[in-house]
Amino acid sequence: MKRSELREQIFKILFGIEFCTGADFTEQVKSYAEEMEDADAAEREYVRTKVQKIADRIEAIDELLNTHTKGWKTSRMNKVDLTILRLAVYEMKWDDTVPTGVAINEAVELAKKYSSEEGPAFVNGVLAKLAD
């Protein structure tokens, strides 16, 4: 699978963090990864590991988002946009293998596919503030 396809799978799994936590979330991640049809074992492990790393930093990521947005705290954000932002912020701040520009571009592409009409511009604007 291409890296962008793996990122999309990570996004889908992370979206579930809003609905279950702890052991339930860990079990959901494991189950989802096992059922990824086109992924090999290394790709499944990459997805599981990255999801867990992001989940472990949710509070820090949300704090960054809340600090850099005015009038749009994470509690008010559309959950799709919030999930996309969490993934991108993790990649920008803690994943040295993903250049900032790539993280932003991939986040905007996910927003075009899964968010509202305003989603891509919102995601791009928030991430641009964080990139400075």
C-alpha positions as a Markdown table, in Angstrom:
| # | Residue | x | y | z |
|---|---|---|---|---|
| 1 | Met | 0.0 | 0.0 | 0.0 |
| 2 | Lys | 1.1 | 3.6 | -0.6 |
| 3 | Arg | 1.8 | 5.8 | 2.4 |
| 4 | Ser | -1.2 | 7.9 | 1.6 |
| 5 | Glu | -3.4 | 4.7 | 1.7 |
| 6 | Leu | -1.9 | 3.7 | 5.0 |
| 7 | Arg | -2.6 | 7.3 | 6.3 |
| 8 | Glu | -6.2 | 7.0 | 5.3 |
| 9 | Gln | -6.5 | 3.7 | 7.2 |
| 10 | Ile | -4.9 | 5.4 | 10.3 |
| 11 | Phe | -7.5 | 8.2 | 9.9 |
| 12 | Lys | -10.4 | 5.8 | 9.9 |
| 13 | Ile | -9.1 | 4.0 | 13.0 |
| 14 | Leu | -8.4 | 7.2 | 14.9 |
| 15 | Phe | -11.9 | 8.4 | 14.2 |
| 16 | Gly | -13.1 | 5.6 | 16.5 |
| 17 | Ile | -11.2 | 7.1 | 19.5 |
| 18 | Glu | -14.1 | 9.4 | 20.0 |
| 19 | Phe | -16.4 | 6.4 | 20.6 |
| 20 | Cys | -14.2 | 4.0 | 22.6 |
| 21 | Thr | -11.1 | 4.3 | 24.8 |
| 22 | Gly | -8.7 | 2.2 | 26.7 |
| 23 | Ala | -8.7 | -1.6 | 26.2 |
| 24 | Asp | -11.7 | -1.3 | 23.9 |
| 25 | Phe | -9.9 | 1.1 | 21.6 |
| 26 | Thr | -6.8 | -1.1 | 21.6 |
| 27 | Glu | -8.9 | -4.1 | 20.7 |
| 28 | Gln | -10.6 | -2.2 | 17.9 |
| 29 | Val | -7.2 | -1.1 | 16.5 |
| 30 | Lys | -6.0 | -4.7 | 16.5 |
| 31 | Ser | -9.1 | -6.0 | 14.9 |
| 32 | Tyr | -9.2 | -3.3 | 12.2 |
| 33 | Ala | -5.5 | -3.8 | 11.3 |
| 34 | Glu | -6.0 | -7.6 | 11.0 |
| 35 | Glu | -8.8 | -7.0 | 8.5 |
| 36 | Met | -6.9 | -4.7 | 6.2 |
| 37 | Glu | -7.1 | -6.8 | 3.0 |
| 38 | Asp | -4.4 | -5.2 | 0.9 |
| 39 | Ala | -1.9 | -4.7 | 3.6 |
| 40 | Asp | 1.1 | -7.0 | 4.4 |
| 41 | Ala | 2.2 | -7.7 | 8.0 |
| 42 | Ala | 4.7 | -4.8 | 8.0 |
| 43 | Glu | 2.0 | -2.3 | 6.9 |
| 44 | Arg | -0.4 | -3.6 | 9.5 |
| 45 | Glu | 2.2 | -3.2 | 12.2 |
| 46 | Tyr | 3.0 | 0.4 | 10.9 |
| 47 | Val | -0.7 | 1.3 | 11.1 |
| 48 | Arg | -1.1 | -0.2 | 14.6 |
| 49 | Thr | 2.0 | 1.5 | 15.9 |
| 50 | Lys | 1.3 | 4.9 | 14.5 |
| 51 | Val | -2.3 | 4.8 | 15.7 |
| 52 | Gln | -1.1 | 4.0 | 19.2 |
| 53 | Lys | 1.5 | 6.7 | 19.2 |
| 54 | Ile | -1.1 | 9.3 | 18.1 |
| 55 | Ala | -3.6 | 8.1 | 20.7 |
| 56 | Asp | -0.9 | 8.4 | 23.4 |
| 57 | Arg | -0.4 | 12.1 | 22.5 |
| 58 | Ile | -4.0 | 13.1 | 22.0 |
| 59 | Glu | -4.0 | 15.5 | 25.0 |
| 60 | Ala | -0.8 | 17.2 | 23.8 |
| 61 | Ile | -2.1 | 17.4 | 20.3 |
| 62 | Asp | -5.4 | 18.9 | 21.4 |
| 63 | Glu | -3.6 | 21.4 | 23.6 |
| 64 | Leu | -1.6 | 22.6 | 20.5 |
| 65 | Leu | -4.8 | 22.8 | 18.5 |
| 66 | Asn | -6.6 | 24.7 | 21.2 |
| 67 | Thr | -3.7 | 27.1 | 21.5 |
| 68 | His | -3.5 | 27.8 | 17.8 |
| 69 | Thr | -7.2 | 28.2 | 17.0 |
| 70 | Lys | -9.5 | 31.1 | 17.9 |
| 71 | Gly | -13.2 | 30.3 | 18.3 |
| 72 | Trp | -12.7 | 26.7 | 17.3 |
| 73 | Lys | -11.6 | 24.7 | 20.3 |
| 74 | Thr | -11.4 | 20.9 | 19.8 |
| 75 | Ser | -14.7 | 20.4 | 21.7 |
| 76 | Arg | -16.5 | 22.4 | 19.0 |
| 77 | Met | -14.8 | 21.0 | 15.9 |
| 78 | Asn | -16.3 | 18.6 | 13.5 |
| 79 | Lys | -15.0 | 15.1 | 14.5 |
| 80 | Val | -13.8 | 14.3 | 11.0 |
| 81 | Asp | -11.8 | 17.6 | 10.9 |
| 82 | Leu | -10.5 | 17.0 | 14.4 |
| 83 | Thr | -9.3 | 13.5 | 13.5 |
| 84 | Ile | -7.6 | 14.7 | 10.4 |
| 85 | Leu | -5.9 | 17.5 | 12.4 |
| 86 | Arg | -4.8 | 15.1 | 15.1 |
| 87 | Leu | -3.1 | 12.9 | 12.6 |
| 88 | Ala | -1.4 | 15.8 | 10.8 |
| 89 | Val | -0.3 | 17.5 | 14.0 |
| 90 | Tyr | 1.3 | 14.3 | 15.2 |
| 91 | Glu | 3.1 | 13.9 | 11.8 |
| 92 | Met | 4.3 | 17.6 | 11.9 |
| 93 | Lys | 5.5 | 17.6 | 15.5 |
| 94 | Trp | 6.6 | 14.0 | 16.3 |
| 95 | Asp | 7.1 | 12.0 | 13.1 |
| 96 | Asp | 10.5 | 12.8 | 11.6 |
| 97 | Thr | 9.8 | 10.7 | 8.6 |
| 98 | Val | 7.0 | 13.0 | 7.3 |
| 99 | Pro | 7.9 | 16.5 | 6.1 |
| 100 | Thr | 5.6 | 19.2 | 7.3 |
| 101 | Gly | 4.4 | 20.1 | 3.8 |
| 102 | Val | 3.5 | 16.5 | 3.1 |
| 103 | Ala | 1.6 | 16.2 | 6.4 |
| 104 | Ile | -0.4 | 19.4 | 5.5 |
| 105 | Asn | -1.1 | 18.3 | 1.9 |
| 106 | Glu | -2.2 | 14.8 | 3.0 |
| 107 | Ala | -4.5 | 16.3 | 5.6 |
| 108 | Val | -6.1 | 18.6 | 3.1 |
| 109 | Glu | -6.6 | 15.6 | 0.7 |
| 110 | Leu | -8.3 | 13.6 | 3.5 |
| 111 | Ala | -10.5 | 16.6 | 4.2 |
| 112 | Lys | -11.5 | 16.9 | 0.6 |
| 113 | Lys | -12.6 | 13.2 | 0.7 |
| 114 | Tyr | -14.2 | 13.0 | 4.1 |
| 115 | Ser | -15.1 | 16.4 | 5.4 |
| 116 | Ser | -17.6 | 19.2 | 4.4 |
| 117 | Glu | -17.0 | 21.7 | 1.7 |
| 118 | Glu | -15.3 | 24.0 | 4.1 |
| 119 | Gly | -13.2 | 21.3 | 5.7 |
| 120 | Pro | -10.1 | 21.5 | 3.4 |
| 121 | Ala | -9.7 | 25.2 | 3.9 |
| 122 | Phe | -10.3 | 24.9 | 7.7 |
| 123 | Val | -7.7 | 22.1 | 8.0 |
| 124 | Asn | -5.2 | 24.0 | 5.9 |
| 125 | Gly | -5.7 | 27.2 | 7.9 |
| 126 | Val | -5.2 | 25.5 | 11.3 |
| 127 | Leu | -2.2 | 23.5 | 10.1 |
| 128 | Ala | -0.6 | 26.6 | 8.5 |
| 129 | Lys | -0.7 | 28.3 | 11.9 |
| 130 | Leu | 1.0 | 25.3 | 13.5 |
| 131 | Ala | 3.7 | 25.1 | 10.9 |
| 132 | Asp | 4.9 | 28.6 | 11.6 |
